[in-house]
Amino acid sequence: MLEAESRLLAEALDDVFGWELLQIGLWGPPRGLIRSARTRQQTVIAERSVQGVDVVARLPQLPISSGAVDAVLLPHTLEFLPDPKTMIREVDRVLVGEGQLIVVGFRPFSLWGLRARAARRSFPPGLKSLLAERRVSDWLALLGYEIVASRHFHHGVYLLRARKRVYTMTPIKPRMRERSAVIGSLVKPTTRSGS
């Protein structure tokens, strides 16, 4: 499954450009999923120190400036957090306008989902909950994201690509006002037509 995800992510990352790609969470080898990224820099953030992890931080509290990242990859990250919505909001904070978000997750109503629910212990280990693709899409839509692509593969895994849309208001120039009808403290005389 990890090989299939790596191939699919290589395709998904092919048109992700910019300065910084941020992978939040570990799934497989630390840099294995982002090795084909075309951004200038790739950073891996995880909760534990492993070779290949660049930043160790408590998720979802990212030590990243607001609007500093061009793309974010969440490889099964949401499923291992007690509050995945908070992680989505934190990703929204660090992404630049028009930045891309790629989410990989298990589909709850699939062979993987059934196996996870049937296991006595969490499967995979540490799994908190399975999130339907539709639910994640709804959360993103509330934050103003546009779903760019959605793919299903390997009997129960989905890949969701979204773009952070930033809509700016076009300033409207105020109309030129007529000059005031008051000159100093006197009212400007007007012409009236008499009857």
N, C-alpha and C positions, 0 to 999 in steps of 0.2 A: 504494500500500500504506500509506503514511504517513497518508493521509486516512482510510482504513478503520480504521487503528489509533486515530487521534484520535477518531473517532466511537464506536468500541467502548469506549475508555477514558472518554469522557464519560459513557457509560451506567454503566460500572463504578464511577466515582468519585461518582456521584450519591448513593449512600448511605454514603459515607465521611465521617464527621464527626469533630470533635475540634479540637485546637489546631494540630497540625503535620503536614503531609504532606511527605515527603522523597522527591525523585526522585534516584536515584543513577545516574549515567551519562547520556550524551547520545544522543539518537536524534531527528534532525530539529531544528527550532528549540528552543533551550533550555527555553522555557516553553510550547511549543506543545501538549504532551500533557497538561499539568496546568492549563490555563487555565480549565477548567470545574470545578475542585475546589471543594468546599464547606467545606474546613477554613479556619480563620482565617488560617493562614500556610502558604505553600508555599516550600520551599527546594530548590534544585537544586545537587547536588554533582557535580563532574566533575574529571577529572585535568588538564584544561587550562583556561586562562582564556579565556572567550568572553563577549561581552556577553549578560547574562541568567543567567550562572552566579553563584550566591551564594557558594559555598565551593569553593576549589580544594584537593584533597586526593589523596593516593595511595590508590587503592582496593586492597584492602578495608579500609584503616585509617581509620575514620571519626572525625573530631574531634567526636563527639557523646557526651553523657552517656548512661549506661545507662538504659534505660526512659524515654526522653524524647520519643519520637516516636509519634504515633497511627497513622500509615500510611506505608508505603514502596512506591514504584513502582520496579521494575527493568525498564526498557524495553530489552530485548536486551543488558542489561549482563553477565549471566553468560557469554554466548557470547564476549565479548571479553576475559575474564580467564583467566590461566593456571590459577588454582585457584578455581573457582566455589563450591566448598563453603565456603571461608573467608569468602566474601562472604555466603553464607547465614547462617553463624554470627554474623557481625558485624551483620547486619540483625536477627537474633534478639536480640542484646545491646541494641540501641538501641530496639527496639519495646516499648511498654507491654504489659501483660497485656491480652488481648482486642484487641490492635492488628491491623491488616489489612496483608497483603502482596499486592501485585499484580505478577506476573511475566509479561512478554511475551517470547516466544522463537520461533525457527524450529523447525519439526518436522523432524527429520533425514530421515524417509522421506516426503518431499513434493517437489513441483516445486522449491521454494526449496532444500531440502536437497540434491537431486540437482545443482542448478546450483552450489551452494557446493562440493560434492565434485568436480565436473567441472572447475571453474575452475583454471587453472594457479597463479594468485595467489589469495590468500584473497578470497572474495567473501561479503559486503561486505568492503572493506579492513579489515584488523586482526582479522578473525574468527579465534578460536583453536579453538573446537569447537562443534558443535551438540549441544544437550542435549535428550534426549527429555523430554516432559512427565511421563511416568511416573517418570523418574529424579529430577526435581526434586520431584515429589510424595512420593516415598519419602524424600528428604532431609528434607523438611518434616515428614513424619509422625514421623520419628525425633526431631525436636525438639518434638513435641507439637502441631503445627499441624493444624487441621481444614480440609480443602479445601472451600471454600464454593461455588465455581463454576469451570467449565472451558468455554472456548469455542474453536472452531477457525474460522478465516476466511482468506480471500484465498489459497487454494491452499498452505497450509503454515505458517501462523502460529497460535500458540496463546496464549490469555490464561488465566492461572491466578490465582484469588483464594483466599487462605488467611487464616485467623484464628488468632492465637496464643492457644492455650488455656492457662489457668493454673488448675490444680486445687489448691485449698487443702485441707489436712487439717482437719477439724473437731476441735477439741480435745475429748477425752473427760474429763469430770470424774472424778477418782479417787473410789472409794468411801470412805466414812468408815470409818476403821479403828476397831476396838474398842480400848478403853483397854488399855494395857499391863497384863499380869498381874503386874508387879513394882511394889511400892510402896517407893520408896527402894531399899534393897538387899535388902528382904524380898520373898518371893513372896506374892502375894495368896492368902489361904486359899480353897479351893474346897470345895463340898459333895460328898461321895461317898456313894453309896448302898451300904450294906454288904450282904453276902449272909448 
